């Protein structure tokens, strides 16, 4: 794969013009290894453990046969999808204090869980869902960059598993899923646009961008910041191109993970990509 064009900067030194080398030897447009372990939380209606490099997130979907009171008060029909997100104390190098100990959700967690909720609502037809609320719970077991993108990508798998369970039970007559949804990070590190930043890359990134898209390459949300420098249209187009390719791969992995649930638990499905484990947790 040819490396993407480096961002121009007249003040770059000769040493900084050397090609950027990723610490894990990945190509510029290469995702970290990704696996799904479905049914990780048996009491949830649908669940998966997504392992994205060294980042690990449990995503679980639970269904309540009621909608929020504000929907009733405003005479809004259909269902609702909402999310909660938390990083467990041992998910980071230094212990992270639980929100319950502080008595409130920290701003970052609140921002991310709202993003997850918006992303999942874009995936479903609320009318076809009926008067139900689907709760998506995302708990980060280990963080190495990209926890929000992993949470969104895994949440869609958990949501789909929950919907499939309702369909199999005859509680839904039509599938409310409109299209798959996934998310990925892109950024500029060492003046080089990269796909899927790990923690070390994210911590030193000049530009950081998180992108949520459908399997049909439609944008749901873009969150971008020039952390250490500004960036122009050309650099943005390069990053969006990397993200589109990444989302296409993630969509295939999600599809394979959902297909794999039809196989006997604990078996390998050799028709799907080898990074997918089918069945109960190892």
N, C-alpha and C positions, 0 to 999 in steps of 0.2 A: 504494500500500500504506500502510495506517495504521501509524504507528510504535507499537512496543510500549509499554506503560505504564512510565514511569520508576520506578526504585526510590525509595521514600520515605525522606527523611532530614530531620528537623526543622531541622538545622543548615545546610542548603544555602543558599547566598547567592542573591540575585536573578540574578546573572550566570550561576551554574551551572545555573539552571533553564532556560536557553536550550536549544532542541533540539540534540542532538548531531549534528554533521556529520562523516561519514566522510571521510577524506582522499582516497579514490579515488571519492567521490561515489556509492558504492553505497547501495541501500536497506538498511534494518536487517536484513531477512531474505534478502538476496541473496548468492549465492556469487560468488567471483571466477571469471573465465573458466577453463575446464578443458578440456584436450585430452589425447588419448592417441595416442602413436605406437608402434604395435605392431611386434614383430620388431626392436627396436632392438639386441638382442644376439643375433646369429644362432647362436652356439654354445650358448646356453641352450635348454632345451626350450620355454620360453615367456617372453616378455619384453615390456615396454612402458615407454615414457618418459611419465610423467604430468607435465604442466605445469599447475600450479594457481596462477594469478596469476603471481608471479615465483618461486614455489617449483618446483623441478624435481627429480624423483627417478626414477632408473632402477630398475625392479623386474624381477627375473629369477627364473625357476623352473627348477631343475635336478633331475633325478630320478636316484636311485641305487637299484639293485635289491637293497637290503638295508635292514634296520631297525637301530636302535641296540641295542647289546649288552644294555642293561638290559631291553629288551622281551623278548628271548630268555630271559634269566635268570628273568624273572617270568612266562614263558609267556603273554605278551600277544600276541594275534593281530592281524592287520590291519597298516595302515601308519602312518606318522608324518609330520607336517609341522612344520618348524622354520624359524627365520628368523635372519638376521643383518642388522644395520643399521649404517651408518657415514656420517658426514658428511665429504666430501672436504675437504682443506685449504683450497681456494679457494672453498668454498661459503658462507663467511661474510665479513663486511667485513674482519676481521683474520684472518690465517692460523690455521687450527685444526691443532694438532699431531696427527699420525696416532697411532692407538692403538698401532701397531707400534713407534713410536719411544718410547712410554712403557712398553711391555712389558705393558700390560694394557688391557682395555676400560674406558672411563670409565663411571661409574654410570648416567648418562643414557642412553647408547647401549644398555647392558645392559637397562635397564628397557624401552626402546622395542622392542628386538628380541624380548623375551619377550612384549610386548603383541601384536606382529605375529603371532608364532607362535600364541598363544592364539586370536587372531581368525581366522586361516586354518584352524585345526583345527575351529573351530565351523562352518566352511563345508562340511566333507567328512564322508563316512561312512568311517571308517578300515578297516572290513571290506571295503568295495567297492574300496578303494584297493589292497588286496593288500599283500604284504610288500615295500613300497617306502618310501623316505624322499624327500620333496620338500623341497628346500632353497630357501628364498626369500631372495634377496639384494637388499637395498635400499641404494642408494648415492645420497646427496643431492648433486646437482651445484650447486644454488643454494638458499639458505634465506631465505624471507621469511615465516616463520610457518607453522605447520601441517604441518611435515615428517612427523610421525608419522601424521597423518590422511591425508595424501597417500600415504604409504608403504603404509598399510593398503588404501586404495582402489585403488591401482595394483597391489598384490600380488594382489588377487583377480582382476584381469584377467590378470596373468601366470600365475597358478595355473590359471585356466580355459583359457588357451591351451595350457598344458602338458598338461592332462587331455584336451583335444580332440585333441592330437597322439597321445596314447596310444590313444584310441578309434579314430582313423583308421588306426592301425597294427595294430589288432586285439589290442593288449596288455591292453586292458580290455574286459570284456563288458558292463559297466554303468557309467553315469556316477556317480562318487562325490560329485559336487557336490550338496549338499542345498539351498542357497539362497545368494544373493549377499550379500556383506558389504561395508560401507563405513563410513567414519568421518568425523566433522566436528567442528570446534571451535565452541563458543559461549562467550559471556562477557558481562560487564557492563563497559562503558566509558562514562565520563561519566554514570553512573547509568542507562544505557540498555542493555537486553539486545540483543546483536548476534549474527548468524550469521557464522561463518568469519572469524576474526580474522587480519589480516595482522600482520607483525612489530611495526609501530608501535602497533597497537591492543593486541596481546598484552602489549607491554612496559609499558603504562600501565593494564592491565585491573584493575578492582577484584575481579572474579570471573573465573576461568578454568575451563572445563569441556570435556573431550574425551569424545566419545560414539561408541561402536562399536555398530552395529546391523545386523540383517539386512534384506533387502528386504521382509520381512514385518513390519517395525517391532518386532522383538524385540530387547531389549537384550543385548549381549554384555559390554560393560564401560562404566563411567562413571568418569572421573577428574576430580574437581572440587576446587577450592581457593578459599577466600576470601582472595585475595592481599592486599587492602587493607581489606576490610570483611567483615562477615558478610552472609548472604543468607537470606531466608525461603522458605517453601514457594511463595508466589505467584511470586517471581522464578524459582525453580527450574522451576516449571511453564511459565513463559514461555520459558525457555531450552530446555526439553525440546521444546516445541512448535516452536520454530525449528529444532531439530536434526532432528526428524521430517520436516519439510518438506525440509530440506537432504538428508537421506538418501534420500528419495524421488526427488529430482532426480539424485543421484549414482547411484542404482541404474539409472535410465533411461540415463544416460550410459555406464555400464559395459556395459549390454546393447547399446547402439548400437555401442560400441567392439568388442564381440565379433562382432556381426553384420557389421561392416565388414570383418572379416578374410576373409569369403567373396568380397569384391570383388577384382578384379585389383589388384595392387600399384601404388600411385602414382595411383589413381583416386579421385575423389570419389563417395561414395554419397549422392545427394541425398534419399534416403528417411529418413536419420537426421539428428540435430541438426547444425547447421553447424559446431559446435566440434570435431567428430570428424574427424580426418584418417585416411584409409584407406590402408594400405600402408607402404612403406618410408620411413625418415626423410627429412625435407626438408633 
